[in-house]
Amino acid sequence: MPWCVRKCPYCDFNSHAVPDGQLSLQLEQQYLEALLADFKTQLAWVQSRPIHSVFIGGGTPSLISAQGYAWLFAALQQLSPFSPDCEITLEANPGTLEHEPFAGYLQAGINRLSIGVQSFDTEHLQRLGRIHSQDDAKHAIQLAREAGFRRVNVDLMHGLAQQTTEQALLDLKLAVEHGATHISWYQLTIEPNTVFFRTQPTLPPDEVLEQIQLEGEAYLIAQGFEQYEVSAWRKERPSAHNLNYWQFGDYLAIGAGAHGKVTLADGVYRFQKTRQPKDYLAKVPAEHVQFRRIAAEELPFEFMMNALRLNAGVAAEFYPSRTGLPLSSLSTQLAKLRQQQLFCTDPQRLACTPQGHSFLNTVLQAFL
């Protein structure tokens, strides 16, 4: 869902300010019908597999009505079955003008929310270009839980301009105290093609960033959260959709700027959709652009770049089954990494040691 009320200065996602700050019902229905047409072009790739997760990202997906999502899910399931426990996640912003009551989304079939809080600090929110307040953020989490959502992720950034360790920890504390069951906690990075890349805000020095990381991790562990991926902490089930990415699974892509990955008889392919909403809607169904086969020599790095983000790694059998390459082709690299105590010695798993996670970029270099 590519529209937002306003583009944030740090954002490099495919998001576009919605005309007049509100999505018309006519444009909403036109876009939903385009999504359905897009899905039909990818049905052959489903290969009789049920859809086990749906992630609705943006942009601000909560600009779309609950009724619109109910219509879309019903139409999609006429074409391809969803598994009985299908995880359906909606990204939502805390701004109260951007979404209907959360109960409507739950009734439509959405069973997991990901709320883009980023920070509870008023000054940091203003610098990030966010349009919600601290109270909006607290209220959104509470409303989600009161509406009946048992799975509520809160997105938080740390390492913000002029942020202290105390402020970063307070953000975590407020998320936990107000009912988050899953926290995505990641450091702000300055990406090209963003306002921040041009203005270059002054970020905390490395020693403060390290202190934030260490104290934040200790706090989350003390609160009963388990880290299962570089930036993901949980008190409930892991995100099934994100696990599929990290385990190098297949995923379809519908919507402007969406990315997909599919395994066909002759190899693994990545593709994306036209980014601009007006271009996406101008040609329905939209074409698959940059549809390309991942070269065999690129697959080891592509696989490990995802799998090794997970603390527990993945089953060793995933490598041959999801790349089509024999695990024996990595024997030299794995032996060297194990000798350096950067890789676990269990032959049934592909995973870093704790030390390996601390030097993940070094580990990944071995597979280039």
C-alpha positions as CSV (number, residue, x, y, z in Angstrom):
1,M,0.0,0.0,0.0
2,P,2.1,2.9,-1.3
3,W,0.4,5.9,0.1
4,C,1.2,8.0,3.3
5,V,-0.2,11.1,4.8
6,R,3.3,12.6,4.6
7,K,6.7,11.2,3.6
8,C,9.2,10.9,6.6
9,P,12.7,12.3,6.1
10,Y,14.5,9.0,6.9
11,C,12.2,6.8,4.8
12,D,13.6,5.1,1.7
13,F,10.5,2.9,1.2
14,N,8.2,3.2,-1.8
15,S,5.8,5.7,-0.2
16,H,4.0,8.6,-1.7
17,A,1.9,11.4,-0.1
18,V,-1.8,10.7,-0.7
19,P,-3.7,13.4,-2.6
20,D,-5.4,15.8,-0.1
21,G,-4.2,13.6,2.8
22,Q,-7.1,11.2,2.4
23,L,-7.6,8.2,0.2
24,S,-10.9,8.4,-1.7
25,L,-13.1,5.3,-1.7
26,Q,-13.0,5.3,-5.5
27,L,-9.2,5.2,-5.6
28,E,-9.1,2.6,-2.8
29,Q,-11.4,0.2,-4.8
30,Q,-9.5,0.9,-8.0
31,Y,-6.3,-0.1,-6.3
32,L,-7.7,-3.2,-4.6
33,E,-9.0,-4.4,-7.9
34,A,-5.5,-3.9,-9.4
35,L,-4.1,-6.0,-6.6
36,L,-6.4,-8.8,-7.4
37,A,-5.5,-8.7,-11.1
38,D,-1.8,-8.6,-10.0
39,F,-2.3,-11.7,-7.9
40,K,-3.9,-13.6,-10.8
41,T,-0.7,-13.2,-12.8
42,Q,1.3,-15.1,-10.1
43,L,-1.1,-18.0,-9.5
44,A,1.1,-20.4,-11.4
45,W,3.9,-19.8,-8.9
46,V,1.7,-20.8,-5.9
47,Q,2.2,-24.5,-7.0
48,S,-0.6,-25.8,-4.9
49,R,0.9,-24.4,-1.7
50,P,-1.4,-22.6,0.7
51,I,-0.8,-19.0,1.5
52,H,0.6,-19.1,5.1
53,S,1.2,-15.4,5.7
54,V,0.3,-12.0,4.3
55,F,2.2,-8.8,5.2
56,I,0.6,-5.5,4.3
57,G,3.3,-2.9,4.2
58,G,3.7,0.6,3.0
59,G,3.4,3.5,3.0
60,T,0.6,3.5,5.5
61,P,-1.7,0.5,4.9
62,S,-4.1,1.7,7.6
63,L,-5.2,4.3,5.1
64,I,-7.2,1.5,3.4
65,S,-10.5,0.7,5.1
66,A,-11.2,-2.5,7.0
67,Q,-14.1,-3.2,4.5
68,G,-11.6,-2.9,1.6
69,Y,-9.3,-5.5,3.2
70,A,-12.3,-7.9,3.9
71,W,-13.2,-7.6,0.2
72,L,-9.6,-8.3,-0.9
73,F,-9.0,-11.3,1.4
74,A,-12.3,-12.9,0.3
75,A,-11.4,-12.4,-3.4
76,L,-7.8,-13.8,-2.9
77,Q,-9.1,-16.9,-1.1
78,Q,-11.4,-17.6,-4.1
79,L,-8.2,-18.0,-6.1
80,S,-5.8,-19.6,-3.7
81,P,-6.5,-21.1,-0.2
82,F,-5.1,-19.5,2.9
83,S,-3.8,-21.9,5.6
84,P,-6.1,-22.2,8.6
85,D,-3.6,-20.3,10.8
86,C,-2.6,-17.8,8.2
87,E,-0.8,-14.9,9.8
88,I,-2.1,-11.6,8.3
89,T,-0.1,-8.5,9.5
90,L,-1.1,-4.9,8.9
91,E,1.4,-2.0,9.4
92,A,-0.3,0.9,11.1
93,N,0.7,4.3,12.3
94,P,-0.4,5.7,15.6
95,G,-1.9,8.8,14.1
96,T,-5.6,8.6,15.0
97,L,-6.7,10.2,11.7
98,E,-5.1,7.4,9.7
99,H,-7.1,4.3,10.7
100,E,-10.6,3.1,11.6
101,P,-11.1,1.4,15.0
102,F,-8.8,-1.5,15.2
103,A,-11.6,-3.9,15.9
104,G,-12.7,-3.5,12.2
105,Y,-9.4,-4.7,11.0
106,L,-9.5,-7.7,13.3
107,Q,-13.0,-8.5,12.0
108,A,-11.7,-8.2,8.4
109,G,-9.3,-11.1,9.1
110,I,-6.1,-9.2,10.1
111,N,-4.7,-11.0,13.2
112,R,-1.4,-9.2,13.8
113,L,-0.6,-5.5,13.9
114,S,2.8,-3.8,13.5
115,I,2.6,-0.2,14.8
116,G,5.2,2.2,13.5
117,V,5.9,4.1,16.7
118,Q,9.7,4.7,16.1
119,S,10.0,6.8,19.3
120,F,7.8,8.0,22.2
121,D,9.9,11.2,22.6
122,T,8.2,14.3,21.3
123,E,11.4,16.0,20.0
124,H,12.6,12.9,18.3
125,L,9.2,12.3,16.7
126,Q,9.4,15.9,15.3
127,R,12.9,15.4,13.9
128,L,11.8,12.1,12.3
129,G,8.9,13.9,10.7
130,R,6.3,11.8,12.4
131,I,2.8,13.2,12.8
132,H,1.8,11.4,15.9
133,S,2.5,12.3,19.6
134,Q,3.7,10.2,22.5
135,D,0.1,9.9,23.7
136,D,-1.0,8.8,20.3
137,A,1.6,6.1,20.3
138,K,0.7,4.8,23.8
139,H,-3.0,5.0,23.0
140,A,-2.6,3.1,19.7
141,I,-1.0,0.1,21.4
142,Q,-3.6,0.1,24.2
143,L,-6.5,0.4,21.6
144,A,-5.0,-2.5,19.6
145,R,-4.9,-4.8,22.7
146,E,-8.4,-3.7,23.8
147,A,-9.8,-4.4,20.4
148,G,-8.7,-8.0,20.8
149,F,-5.3,-8.1,19.0
150,R,-3.1,-10.7,20.8
151,R,-0.1,-10.1,18.6
152,V,1.1,-6.5,18.5
153,N,4.5,-5.5,17.2
154,V,6.0,-2.1,17.9
155,D,8.6,-0.7,15.6
156,L,11.2,1.4,17.4
157,M,14.4,3.1,16.2
158,H,17.4,3.9,18.3
159,G,20.6,5.8,17.6
160,L,18.5,8.9,16.8
161,A,20.0,12.4,16.5
162,Q,21.0,13.7,20.0
163,Q,19.4,10.6,21.7
164,T,20.8,9.5,25.1
165,T,20.9,6.0,26.4
166,E,18.2,6.9,28.9
167,Q,15.9,8.1,26.2
168,A,16.4,5.0,24.1
169,L,15.7,2.8,27.1
170,L,12.5,4.8,28.0
171,D,11.2,4.1,24.5
172,L,11.6,0.3,25.1
173,K,10.1,0.6,28.6
174,L,7.0,2.4,27.3
175,A,6.5,-0.1,24.5
176,V,6.7,-3.0,27.0
177,E,4.5,-1.4,29.6
178,H,1.7,-0.5,27.1
179,G,1.4,-4.1,25.8
180,A,3.8,-4.8,22.9
181,T,4.2,-8.6,22.4
182,H,6.9,-8.2,19.8
183,I,9.4,-5.4,19.3
184,S,11.4,-4.6,16.2
185,W,14.2,-2.5,17.5
186,Y,16.7,-1.3,15.0
187,Q,19.3,1.4,14.7
188,L,18.6,4.4,12.5
189,T,20.7,4.3,9.3
190,I,20.9,7.1,6.8
191,E,19.9,5.8,3.4
192,P,20.5,7.4,0.0
193,N,17.5,9.2,-1.6
194,T,16.2,10.5,1.7
195,V,16.0,13.9,3.2
196,F,18.3,12.8,6.0
197,F,20.9,11.8,3.4
198,R,21.0,15.3,2.2
199,T,20.8,17.1,5.5
200,Q,23.0,14.6,7.5
201,P,21.7,14.8,11.1
202,T,24.4,14.3,13.8
203,L,24.0,10.9,15.2
204,P,25.3,9.7,18.7
205,P,29.0,8.6,18.8
206,D,29.8,4.9,18.7
207,E,30.3,4.6,22.4
208,V,26.8,5.8,23.1
209,L,25.4,3.5,20.3
210,E,27.1,0.6,21.9
211,Q,25.8,1.5,25.4
212,I,22.3,1.8,24.0
213,Q,22.6,-1.6,22.4
214,L,23.9,-3.4,25.5
215,E,21.6,-1.8,28.0
216,G,18.6,-2.2,25.7
217,E,19.2,-5.9,25.2
218,A,19.7,-6.4,28.9
219,Y,16.4,-4.7,29.6
220,L,14.4,-6.7,27.0
221,I,15.8,-10.0,28.3
222,A,14.9,-9.0,31.9
223,Q,11.3,-8.3,30.7
224,G,11.0,-11.8,29.2
225,F,11.6,-11.0,25.6
226,E,13.7,-13.3,23.4
227,Q,15.8,-12.1,20.6
228,Y,15.5,-14.4,17.6
229,E,16.8,-12.2,14.8
230,V,19.2,-9.2,14.6
231,S,16.4,-6.7,15.3
232,A,13.5,-8.8,16.4
233,W,12.4,-9.5,20.0
234,R,9.4,-11.6,21.0
235,K,7.2,-12.6,23.9
236,E,5.0,-14.6,21.5
237,R,5.4,-16.5,18.2
238,P,8.0,-15.2,15.8
239,S,6.7,-13.3,12.8
240,A,5.9,-16.2,10.3
241,H,6.2,-13.8,7.3
242,N,9.6,-12.5,8.3
243,L,10.8,-16.0,9.2
244,N,10.0,-17.0,5.6
245,Y,12.2,-14.2,4.3
246,W,15.1,-15.2,6.5
247,Q,14.7,-18.9,5.7
248,F,14.9,-18.1,2.0
249,G,11.4,-19.1,1.3
250,D,9.2,-18.0,-1.7
251,Y,6.9,-15.0,-1.6
252,L,4.6,-13.3,-4.0
253,A,4.4,-9.6,-4.6
254,I,1.3,-7.5,-5.2
255,G,1.1,-3.8,-5.2
256,A,3.2,-0.8,-6.4
257,G,6.9,-1.4,-5.6
258,A,6.3,-4.8,-4.1
259,H,9.2,-7.4,-4.3
260,G,8.8,-11.1,-4.8
261,K,11.0,-14.3,-4.9
262,V,9.9,-17.5,-6.6
263,T,11.6,-20.8,-7.2
264,L,11.0,-22.2,-10.7
265,A,12.3,-25.4,-12.4
266,D,15.4,-23.6,-13.7
267,G,16.3,-21.6,-10.7
268,V,15.5,-18.9,-8.1
269,Y,14.1,-15.6,-9.4
270,R,13.5,-12.1,-7.9
271,F,11.2,-9.5,-9.4
272,Q,9.4,-6.3,-8.4
273,K,6.4,-4.3,-9.5
274,T,6.3,-0.7,-10.9
275,R,6.9,1.7,-8.0
276,Q,4.8,4.7,-8.9
277,P,1.1,4.2,-8.0
278,K,-0.1,6.0,-11.1
279,D,2.0,3.9,-13.3
280,Y,0.9,0.7,-11.5
281,L,-2.7,1.6,-12.0
282,A,-2.2,2.8,-15.6
283,K,-1.5,-0.8,-16.7
284,V,-3.6,-3.4,-15.0
285,P,-2.3,-6.0,-14.4
286,A,1.1,-4.4,-13.8
287,E,4.1,-6.1,-15.4
288,H,6.8,-7.9,-13.4
289,V,9.8,-5.7,-13.8
290,Q,13.5,-6.6,-13.2
291,F,12.5,-10.2,-13.3
292,R,15.8,-12.0,-13.1
293,R,17.3,-15.3,-12.2
294,I,19.8,-15.2,-9.3
295,A,23.1,-16.5,-10.7
296,A,24.4,-19.7,-9.1
297,E,27.5,-17.9,-7.8
298,E,25.3,-15.3,-6.0
299,L,23.1,-17.8,-4.2
300,P,25.5,-18.7,-1.3
301,F,25.7,-15.1,-0.2
302,E,21.9,-14.4,-0.8
303,F,21.0,-17.4,1.3
304,M,23.4,-16.7,4.2
305,M,22.6,-13.0,4.2
306,N,19.1,-14.0,5.3
307,A,19.6,-17.2,7.2
308,L,22.4,-16.0,9.5
309,R,20.3,-13.0,10.7
310,L,18.4,-15.6,12.8
311,N,20.0,-16.4,16.2
312,A,19.2,-20.1,15.7
313,G,20.1,-20.1,12.0
314,V,18.3,-22.6,9.8
315,A,18.2,-26.3,9.2
316,A,21.1,-27.4,7.0
317,E,18.7,-29.1,4.6
318,F,17.3,-25.7,3.7
319,Y,20.4,-24.8,1.7
320,P,20.1,-27.5,-1.0
321,S,16.3,-27.5,-1.0
322,R,16.1,-23.7,-1.5
323,T,19.1,-23.0,-3.6
324,G,19.4,-26.2,-5.7
325,L,23.1,-26.3,-4.7
326,P,24.8,-29.0,-2.7
327,L,25.9,-28.0,0.8
328,S,29.2,-29.7,0.1
329,S,30.1,-26.8,-2.2
330,L,30.5,-24.7,1.0
331,S,32.8,-27.1,2.8
332,T,35.9,-24.9,2.6
333,Q,34.1,-21.8,3.9
334,L,32.3,-23.6,6.7
335,A,35.4,-25.3,7.9
336,K,37.3,-22.1,8.1
337,L,34.5,-20.3,9.9
338,R,34.2,-23.1,12.4
339,Q,37.9,-23.1,13.0
340,Q,37.6,-19.4,13.8
341,Q,34.7,-20.2,16.2
342,L,32.3,-18.0,14.2
343,F,30.1,-20.8,13.0
344,C,28.3,-23.5,14.9
345,T,29.7,-27.0,14.7
346,D,26.3,-28.8,14.5
347,P,26.2,-30.3,11.0
348,Q,22.4,-30.2,11.0
349,R,22.3,-26.4,11.3
350,L,23.6,-23.4,9.6
351,A,24.1,-20.7,12.2
352,C,26.6,-18.3,13.7
353,T,28.0,-18.6,17.2
354,P,27.4,-15.6,19.5
355,Q,30.9,-14.4,18.4
356,G,29.9,-14.9,14.8
357,H,26.8,-12.7,15.3
358,S,29.1,-10.0,16.6
359,F,31.1,-10.1,13.4
360,L,28.3,-11.0,11.0
361,N,29.6,-8.9,8.1
362,T,32.9,-10.8,8.4
363,V,31.1,-14.1,8.3
364,L,29.1,-13.1,5.2
365,Q,32.2,-12.0,3.3
366,A,33.2,-15.7,3.3
367,F,30.3,-16.5,1.0
368,L,30.9,-13.8,-1.6
